[in-house]
Amino acid sequence: MTTFVLALLFGVVAGSRTFMAPTAVSWAARTGSLALGGTPLAFLAHPIAPWVLTALALVELVVDQLPNTPSRTVPMQFGARLVSGALSGAAIGASGGALVAGLIAGVVGAVAGTLGGRALRGWLAGAFGNDHPAAFIEDAIAIGAAVLLVVALP
């Protein structure tokens, strides 16, 4: 059961910040906290994978602040979050022998994270009268949640 909850929660992180969840999963796999050897997702433990994903996550944090960045609910953005949640959830599931179930849990989490994150950020932006503080808070929540989830891996 823990595997499915973790896969779901990594999906929620993916729904908030597309590259944050796969980056965390890749670092966990690289450092040995997540056993992906012998699975189709073993590439996440490759020495270069966490660095590439970290760079993409950092770029995403910057691009998210730009005024012309599309909404997370447009098809391309939403789809990327679903793929990210699926990948992250599948990796968590694969480490426990349940790749497909983890994938499904990751997608469900990504949907919840995308829609819930949009609602939270909209509410925060309204409260602050500005989107930038809301975006920074959402960034901090996504980063903190990713770190906590990696620490929580069995």
PyMOL commands that place a pseudoatom at each C-alpha (Angstrom):
pseudoatom trace, name=CA, resn=MET, resi=1, chain=A, elem=C, hetatm=0, pos=[0.000, 0.000, 0.000]
pseudoatom trace, name=CA, resn=THR, resi=2, chain=A, elem=C, hetatm=0, pos=[2.864, 2.387, 0.768]
pseudoatom trace, name=CA, resn=THR, resi=3, chain=A, elem=C, hetatm=0, pos=[4.147, 2.006, -2.795]
pseudoatom trace, name=CA, resn=PHE, resi=4, chain=A, elem=C, hetatm=0, pos=[0.829, 3.160, -4.242]
pseudoatom trace, name=CA, resn=VAL, resi=5, chain=A, elem=C, hetatm=0, pos=[0.533, 6.123, -1.873]
pseudoatom trace, name=CA, resn=LEU, resi=6, chain=A, elem=C, hetatm=0, pos=[4.082, 7.211, -2.704]
pseudoatom trace, name=CA, resn=ALA, resi=7, chain=A, elem=C, hetatm=0, pos=[3.402, 6.819, -6.449]
pseudoatom trace, name=CA, resn=LEU, resi=8, chain=A, elem=C, hetatm=0, pos=[0.241, 8.913, -6.070]
pseudoatom trace, name=CA, resn=LEU, resi=9, chain=A, elem=C, hetatm=0, pos=[2.081, 11.606, -4.113]
pseudoatom trace, name=CA, resn=PHE, resi=10, chain=A, elem=C, hetatm=0, pos=[4.950, 11.760, -6.616]
pseudoatom trace, name=CA, resn=GLY, resi=11, chain=A, elem=C, hetatm=0, pos=[2.224, 12.225, -9.233]
pseudoatom trace, name=CA, resn=VAL, resi=12, chain=A, elem=C, hetatm=0, pos=[0.837, 15.156, -7.253]
pseudoatom trace, name=CA, resn=VAL, resi=13, chain=A, elem=C, hetatm=0, pos=[4.304, 16.745, -7.291]
pseudoatom trace, name=CA, resn=ALA, resi=14, chain=A, elem=C, hetatm=0, pos=[4.481, 16.160, -11.063]
pseudoatom trace, name=CA, resn=GLY, resi=15, chain=A, elem=C, hetatm=0, pos=[1.142, 17.928, -11.414]
pseudoatom trace, name=CA, resn=SER, resi=16, chain=A, elem=C, hetatm=0, pos=[2.552, 20.926, -9.624]
pseudoatom trace, name=CA, resn=ARG, resi=17, chain=A, elem=C, hetatm=0, pos=[5.973, 21.066, -11.335]
pseudoatom trace, name=CA, resn=THR, resi=18, chain=A, elem=C, hetatm=0, pos=[6.427, 18.772, -14.319]
pseudoatom trace, name=CA, resn=PHE, resi=19, chain=A, elem=C, hetatm=0, pos=[10.109, 17.966, -13.877]
pseudoatom trace, name=CA, resn=MET, resi=20, chain=A, elem=C, hetatm=0, pos=[10.292, 17.982, -10.090]
pseudoatom trace, name=CA, resn=ALA, resi=21, chain=A, elem=C, hetatm=0, pos=[8.973, 14.450, -9.529]
pseudoatom trace, name=CA, resn=PRO, resi=22, chain=A, elem=C, hetatm=0, pos=[11.113, 12.664, -12.140]
pseudoatom trace, name=CA, resn=THR, resi=23, chain=A, elem=C, hetatm=0, pos=[14.136, 14.622, -10.900]
pseudoatom trace, name=CA, resn=ALA, resi=24, chain=A, elem=C, hetatm=0, pos=[13.551, 13.435, -7.332]
pseudoatom trace, name=CA, resn=VAL, resi=25, chain=A, elem=C, hetatm=0, pos=[12.920, 9.875, -8.498]
pseudoatom trace, name=CA, resn=SER, resi=26, chain=A, elem=C, hetatm=0, pos=[16.084, 9.913, -10.608]
pseudoatom trace, name=CA, resn=TRP, resi=27, chain=A, elem=C, hetatm=0, pos=[18.220, 11.159, -7.713]
pseudoatom trace, name=CA, resn=ALA, resi=28, chain=A, elem=C, hetatm=0, pos=[16.683, 8.497, -5.466]
pseudoatom trace, name=CA, resn=ALA, resi=29, chain=A, elem=C, hetatm=0, pos=[17.496, 5.822, -8.052]
pseudoatom trace, name=CA, resn=ARG, resi=30, chain=A, elem=C, hetatm=0, pos=[21.024, 7.155, -8.565]
pseudoatom trace, name=CA, resn=THR, resi=31, chain=A, elem=C, hetatm=0, pos=[21.810, 7.205, -4.844]
pseudoatom trace, name=CA, resn=GLY, resi=32, chain=A, elem=C, hetatm=0, pos=[20.362, 3.738, -4.285]
pseudoatom trace, name=CA, resn=SER, resi=33, chain=A, elem=C, hetatm=0, pos=[17.261, 4.767, -2.341]
pseudoatom trace, name=CA, resn=LEU, resi=34, chain=A, elem=C, hetatm=0, pos=[15.087, 3.448, -5.159]
pseudoatom trace, name=CA, resn=ALA, resi=35, chain=A, elem=C, hetatm=0, pos=[15.910, 0.075, -6.721]
pseudoatom trace, name=CA, resn=LEU, resi=36, chain=A, elem=C, hetatm=0, pos=[15.257, 0.278, -10.460]
pseudoatom trace, name=CA, resn=GLY, resi=37, chain=A, elem=C, hetatm=0, pos=[17.940, -2.137, -11.698]
pseudoatom trace, name=CA, resn=GLY, resi=38, chain=A, elem=C, hetatm=0, pos=[16.485, -4.732, -14.053]
pseudoatom trace, name=CA, resn=THR, resi=39, chain=A, elem=C, hetatm=0, pos=[13.360, -2.658, -14.731]
pseudoatom trace, name=CA, resn=PRO, resi=40, chain=A, elem=C, hetatm=0, pos=[12.514, -0.721, -17.887]
pseudoatom trace, name=CA, resn=LEU, resi=41, chain=A, elem=C, hetatm=0, pos=[13.104, 2.470, -15.866]
pseudoatom trace, name=CA, resn=ALA, resi=42, chain=A, elem=C, hetatm=0, pos=[16.690, 1.662, -14.850]
pseudoatom trace, name=CA, resn=PHE, resi=43, chain=A, elem=C, hetatm=0, pos=[17.825, 4.538, -17.089]
pseudoatom trace, name=CA, resn=LEU, resi=44, chain=A, elem=C, hetatm=0, pos=[16.694, 6.926, -14.343]
pseudoatom trace, name=CA, resn=ALA, resi=45, chain=A, elem=C, hetatm=0, pos=[19.679, 5.737, -12.272]
pseudoatom trace, name=CA, resn=HIS, resi=46, chain=A, elem=C, hetatm=0, pos=[22.190, 6.483, -15.045]
pseudoatom trace, name=CA, resn=PRO, resi=47, chain=A, elem=C, hetatm=0, pos=[24.876, 8.942, -13.824]
pseudoatom trace, name=CA, resn=ILE, resi=48, chain=A, elem=C, hetatm=0, pos=[23.740, 11.638, -16.265]
pseudoatom trace, name=CA, resn=ALA, resi=49, chain=A, elem=C, hetatm=0, pos=[19.944, 11.309, -15.791]
pseudoatom trace, name=CA, resn=PRO, resi=50, chain=A, elem=C, hetatm=0, pos=[19.538, 13.169, -12.483]
pseudoatom trace, name=CA, resn=TRP, resi=51, chain=A, elem=C, hetatm=0, pos=[21.719, 16.042, -13.715]
pseudoatom trace, name=CA, resn=VAL, resi=52, chain=A, elem=C, hetatm=0, pos=[19.755, 16.454, -16.943]
pseudoatom trace, name=CA, resn=LEU, resi=53, chain=A, elem=C, hetatm=0, pos=[16.468, 16.305, -15.057]
pseudoatom trace, name=CA, resn=THR, resi=54, chain=A, elem=C, hetatm=0, pos=[17.766, 18.777, -12.451]
pseudoatom trace, name=CA, resn=ALA, resi=55, chain=A, elem=C, hetatm=0, pos=[18.650, 21.221, -15.224]
pseudoatom trace, name=CA, resn=LEU, resi=56, chain=A, elem=C, hetatm=0, pos=[15.182, 20.825, -16.736]
pseudoatom trace, name=CA, resn=ALA, resi=57, chain=A, elem=C, hetatm=0, pos=[13.548, 21.332, -13.331]
pseudoatom trace, name=CA, resn=LEU, resi=58, chain=A, elem=C, hetatm=0, pos=[15.537, 24.522, -12.759]
pseudoatom trace, name=CA, resn=VAL, resi=59, chain=A, elem=C, hetatm=0, pos=[14.600, 25.845, -16.206]
pseudoatom trace, name=CA, resn=GLU, resi=60, chain=A, elem=C, hetatm=0, pos=[10.962, 25.057, -15.434]
pseudoatom trace, name=CA, resn=LEU, resi=61, chain=A, elem=C, hetatm=0, pos=[11.135, 27.051, -12.193]
pseudoatom trace, name=CA, resn=VAL, resi=62, chain=A, elem=C, hetatm=0, pos=[12.353, 30.085, -14.151]
pseudoatom trace, name=CA, resn=VAL, resi=63, chain=A, elem=C, hetatm=0, pos=[9.999, 29.688, -17.127]
pseudoatom trace, name=CA, resn=ASP, resi=64, chain=A, elem=C, hetatm=0, pos=[7.026, 29.358, -14.791]
pseudoatom trace, name=CA, resn=GLN, resi=65, chain=A, elem=C, hetatm=0, pos=[7.619, 32.954, -13.687]
pseudoatom trace, name=CA, resn=LEU, resi=66, chain=A, elem=C, hetatm=0, pos=[7.343, 34.352, -17.214]
pseudoatom trace, name=CA, resn=PRO, resi=67, chain=A, elem=C, hetatm=0, pos=[4.095, 36.139, -18.094]
pseudoatom trace, name=CA, resn=ASN, resi=68, chain=A, elem=C, hetatm=0, pos=[3.648, 34.315, -21.413]
pseudoatom trace, name=CA, resn=THR, resi=69, chain=A, elem=C, hetatm=0, pos=[3.921, 30.793, -19.965]
pseudoatom trace, name=CA, resn=PRO, resi=70, chain=A, elem=C, hetatm=0, pos=[0.740, 28.897, -20.863]
pseudoatom trace, name=CA, resn=SER, resi=71, chain=A, elem=C, hetatm=0, pos=[-1.647, 27.559, -18.254]
pseudoatom trace, name=CA, resn=ARG, resi=72, chain=A, elem=C, hetatm=0, pos=[-0.899, 24.131, -16.852]
pseudoatom trace, name=CA, resn=THR, resi=73, chain=A, elem=C, hetatm=0, pos=[-4.309, 22.989, -18.073]
pseudoatom trace, name=CA, resn=VAL, resi=74, chain=A, elem=C, hetatm=0, pos=[-3.735, 23.553, -21.807]
pseudoatom trace, name=CA, resn=PRO, resi=75, chain=A, elem=C, hetatm=0, pos=[-3.400, 20.171, -23.550]
pseudoatom trace, name=CA, resn=MET, resi=76, chain=A, elem=C, hetatm=0, pos=[0.395, 20.253, -24.035]
pseudoatom trace, name=CA, resn=GLN, resi=77, chain=A, elem=C, hetatm=0, pos=[1.136, 21.304, -20.449]
pseudoatom trace, name=CA, resn=PHE, resi=78, chain=A, elem=C, hetatm=0, pos=[-1.464, 18.993, -18.941]
pseudoatom trace, name=CA, resn=GLY, resi=79, chain=A, elem=C, hetatm=0, pos=[-0.220, 16.085, -21.050]
pseudoatom trace, name=CA, resn=ALA, resi=80, chain=A, elem=C, hetatm=0, pos=[3.377, 16.673, -19.984]
pseudoatom trace, name=CA, resn=ARG, resi=81, chain=A, elem=C, hetatm=0, pos=[2.305, 16.568, -16.342]
pseudoatom trace, name=CA, resn=LEU, resi=82, chain=A, elem=C, hetatm=0, pos=[0.442, 13.310, -16.912]
pseudoatom trace, name=CA, resn=VAL, resi=83, chain=A, elem=C, hetatm=0, pos=[3.490, 11.759, -18.583]
pseudoatom trace, name=CA, resn=SER, resi=84, chain=A, elem=C, hetatm=0, pos=[5.715, 13.002, -15.760]
pseudoatom trace, name=CA, resn=GLY, resi=85, chain=A, elem=C, hetatm=0, pos=[3.356, 11.588, -13.135]
pseudoatom trace, name=CA, resn=ALA, resi=86, chain=A, elem=C, hetatm=0, pos=[3.128, 8.308, -15.035]
pseudoatom trace, name=CA, resn=LEU, resi=87, chain=A, elem=C, hetatm=0, pos=[6.922, 8.024, -15.277]
pseudoatom trace, name=CA, resn=SER, resi=88, chain=A, elem=C, hetatm=0, pos=[7.478, 8.892, -11.632]
pseudoatom trace, name=CA, resn=GLY, resi=89, chain=A, elem=C, hetatm=0, pos=[4.683, 6.663, -10.381]
pseudoatom trace, name=CA, resn=ALA, resi=90, chain=A, elem=C, hetatm=0, pos=[5.823, 3.788, -12.599]
pseudoatom trace, name=CA, resn=ALA, resi=91, chain=A, elem=C, hetatm=0, pos=[9.339, 4.074, -11.175]
pseudoatom trace, name=CA, resn=ILE, resi=92, chain=A, elem=C, hetatm=0, pos=[8.017, 3.929, -7.622]
pseudoatom trace, name=CA, resn=GLY, resi=93, chain=A, elem=C, hetatm=0, pos=[5.774, 1.013, -8.579]
pseudoatom trace, name=CA, resn=ALA, resi=94, chain=A, elem=C, hetatm=0, pos=[8.572, -0.796, -10.430]
pseudoatom trace, name=CA, resn=SER, resi=95, chain=A, elem=C, hetatm=0, pos=[10.755, -0.711, -7.337]
pseudoatom trace, name=CA, resn=GLY, resi=96, chain=A, elem=C, hetatm=0, pos=[7.997, -2.640, -5.567]
pseudoatom trace, name=CA, resn=GLY, resi=97, chain=A, elem=C, hetatm=0, pos=[7.166, -4.970, -8.452]
pseudoatom trace, name=CA, resn=ALA, resi=98, chain=A, elem=C, hetatm=0, pos=[4.008, -3.081, -9.449]
pseudoatom trace, name=CA, resn=LEU, resi=99, chain=A, elem=C, hetatm=0, pos=[5.015, -0.888, -12.400]
pseudoatom trace, name=CA, resn=VAL, resi=100, chain=A, elem=C, hetatm=0, pos=[1.561, -0.594, -13.987]
pseudoatom trace, name=CA, resn=ALA, resi=101, chain=A, elem=C, hetatm=0, pos=[-0.231, 0.106, -10.705]
pseudoatom trace, name=CA, resn=GLY, resi=102, chain=A, elem=C, hetatm=0, pos=[2.387, 2.733, -9.865]
pseudoatom trace, name=CA, resn=LEU, resi=103, chain=A, elem=C, hetatm=0, pos=[1.951, 4.282, -13.305]
pseudoatom trace, name=CA, resn=ILE, resi=104, chain=A, elem=C, hetatm=0, pos=[-1.817, 4.543, -12.799]
pseudoatom trace, name=CA, resn=ALA, resi=105, chain=A, elem=C, hetatm=0, pos=[-1.398, 6.001, -9.309]
pseudoatom trace, name=CA, resn=GLY, resi=106, chain=A, elem=C, hetatm=0, pos=[1.104, 8.534, -10.697]
pseudoatom trace, name=CA, resn=VAL, resi=107, chain=A, elem=C, hetatm=0, pos=[-1.336, 9.659, -13.393]
pseudoatom trace, name=CA, resn=VAL, resi=108, chain=A, elem=C, hetatm=0, pos=[-4.157, 10.038, -10.869]
pseudoatom trace, name=CA, resn=GLY, resi=109, chain=A, elem=C, hetatm=0, pos=[-1.840, 12.043, -8.638]
pseudoatom trace, name=CA, resn=ALA, resi=110, chain=A, elem=C, hetatm=0, pos=[-0.764, 14.226, -11.578]
pseudoatom trace, name=CA, resn=VAL, resi=111, chain=A, elem=C, hetatm=0, pos=[-4.379, 15.080, -12.378]
pseudoatom trace, name=CA, resn=ALA, resi=112, chain=A, elem=C, hetatm=0, pos=[-4.993, 15.997, -8.732]
pseudoatom trace, name=CA, resn=GLY, resi=113, chain=A, elem=C, hetatm=0, pos=[-1.744, 17.963, -8.519]
pseudoatom trace, name=CA, resn=THR, resi=114, chain=A, elem=C, hetatm=0, pos=[-2.409, 19.851, -11.736]
pseudoatom trace, name=CA, resn=LEU, resi=115, chain=A, elem=C, hetatm=0, pos=[-5.946, 20.891, -10.861]
pseudoatom trace, name=CA, resn=GLY, resi=116, chain=A, elem=C, hetatm=0, pos=[-5.304, 21.349, -7.155]
pseudoatom trace, name=CA, resn=GLY, resi=117, chain=A, elem=C, hetatm=0, pos=[-2.102, 23.292, -7.812]
pseudoatom trace, name=CA, resn=ARG, resi=118, chain=A, elem=C, hetatm=0, pos=[-3.908, 25.594, -10.212]
pseudoatom trace, name=CA, resn=ALA, resi=119, chain=A, elem=C, hetatm=0, pos=[-6.629, 26.247, -7.643]
pseudoatom trace, name=CA, resn=LEU, resi=120, chain=A, elem=C, hetatm=0, pos=[-4.111, 26.854, -4.834]
pseudoatom trace, name=CA, resn=ARG, resi=121, chain=A, elem=C, hetatm=0, pos=[-1.984, 29.176, -6.941]
pseudoatom trace, name=CA, resn=GLY, resi=122, chain=A, elem=C, hetatm=0, pos=[-5.047, 31.113, -8.105]
pseudoatom trace, name=CA, resn=TRP, resi=123, chain=A, elem=C, hetatm=0, pos=[-6.205, 31.550, -4.543]
pseudoatom trace, name=CA, resn=LEU, resi=124, chain=A, elem=C, hetatm=0, pos=[-2.733, 32.609, -3.369]
pseudoatom trace, name=CA, resn=ALA, resi=125, chain=A, elem=C, hetatm=0, pos=[-2.351, 35.032, -6.290]
pseudoatom trace, name=CA, resn=GLY, resi=126, chain=A, elem=C, hetatm=0, pos=[-5.680, 36.591, -5.368]
pseudoatom trace, name=CA, resn=ALA, resi=127, chain=A, elem=C, hetatm=0, pos=[-4.671, 36.857, -1.725]
pseudoatom trace, name=CA, resn=PHE, resi=128, chain=A, elem=C, hetatm=0, pos=[-1.338, 38.485, -2.605]
pseudoatom trace, name=CA, resn=GLY, resi=129, chain=A, elem=C, hetatm=0, pos=[-2.713, 40.512, -5.484]
pseudoatom trace, name=CA, resn=ASN, resi=130, chain=A, elem=C, hetatm=0, pos=[0.217, 39.171, -7.524]
pseudoatom trace, name=CA, resn=ASP, resi=131, chain=A, elem=C, hetatm=0, pos=[1.097, 35.828, -9.085]
pseudoatom trace, name=CA, resn=HIS, resi=132, chain=A, elem=C, hetatm=0, pos=[4.833, 35.848, -8.324]
pseudoatom trace, name=CA, resn=PRO, resi=133, chain=A, elem=C, hetatm=0, pos=[4.639, 35.184, -4.572]
pseudoatom trace, name=CA, resn=ALA, resi=134, chain=A, elem=C, hetatm=0, pos=[2.076, 32.474, -5.267]
pseudoatom trace, name=CA, resn=ALA, resi=135, chain=A, elem=C, hetatm=0, pos=[4.411, 30.841, -7.789]
pseudoatom trace, name=CA, resn=PHE, resi=136, chain=A, elem=C, hetatm=0, pos=[7.326, 30.948, -5.345]
pseudoatom trace, name=CA, resn=ILE, resi=137, chain=A, elem=C, hetatm=0, pos=[5.200, 29.346, -2.635]
pseudoatom trace, name=CA, resn=GLU, resi=138, chain=A, elem=C, hetatm=0, pos=[4.086, 26.642, -5.054]
pseudoatom trace, name=CA, resn=ASP, resi=139, chain=A, elem=C, hetatm=0, pos=[7.737, 26.070, -6.029]
pseudoatom trace, name=CA, resn=ALA, resi=140, chain=A, elem=C, hetatm=0, pos=[8.701, 25.695, -2.371]
pseudoatom trace, name=CA, resn=ILE, resi=141, chain=A, elem=C, hetatm=0, pos=[5.859, 23.251, -1.723]
pseudoatom trace, name=CA, resn=ALA, resi=142, chain=A, elem=C, hetatm=0, pos=[6.806, 21.130, -4.750]
pseudoatom trace, name=CA, resn=ILE, resi=143, chain=A, elem=C, hetatm=0, pos=[10.507, 21.064, -3.822]
pseudoatom trace, name=CA, resn=GLY, resi=144, chain=A, elem=C, hetatm=0, pos=[9.767, 20.333, -0.166]
pseudoatom trace, name=CA, resn=ALA, resi=145, chain=A, elem=C, hetatm=0, pos=[7.283, 17.588, -1.015]
pseudoatom trace, name=CA, resn=ALA, resi=146, chain=A, elem=C, hetatm=0, pos=[9.730, 15.960, -3.441]
pseudoatom trace, name=CA, resn=VAL, resi=147, chain=A, elem=C, hetatm=0, pos=[12.478, 15.944, -0.806]
pseudoatom trace, name=CA, resn=LEU, resi=148, chain=A, elem=C, hetatm=0, pos=[10.133, 14.548, 1.849]
pseudoatom trace, name=CA, resn=LEU, resi=149, chain=A, elem=C, hetatm=0, pos=[8.910, 11.821, -0.500]
pseudoatom trace, name=CA, resn=VAL, resi=150, chain=A, elem=C, hetatm=0, pos=[12.455, 10.740, -1.333]
pseudoatom trace, name=CA, resn=VAL, resi=151, chain=A, elem=C, hetatm=0, pos=[13.232, 10.567, 2.388]
pseudoatom trace, name=CA, resn=ALA, resi=152, chain=A, elem=C, hetatm=0, pos=[10.054, 8.516, 2.913]
pseudoatom trace, name=CA, resn=LEU, resi=153, chain=A, elem=C, hetatm=0, pos=[11.043, 5.859, 0.364]
pseudoatom trace, name=CA, resn=PRO, resi=154, chain=A, elem=C, hetatm=0, pos=[11.296, 2.452, 2.008]
for i in range(1, 154): cmd.bond("trace and resi %d" % i, "trace and resi %d" % (i + 1))
show_as sticks, trace
zoom trace
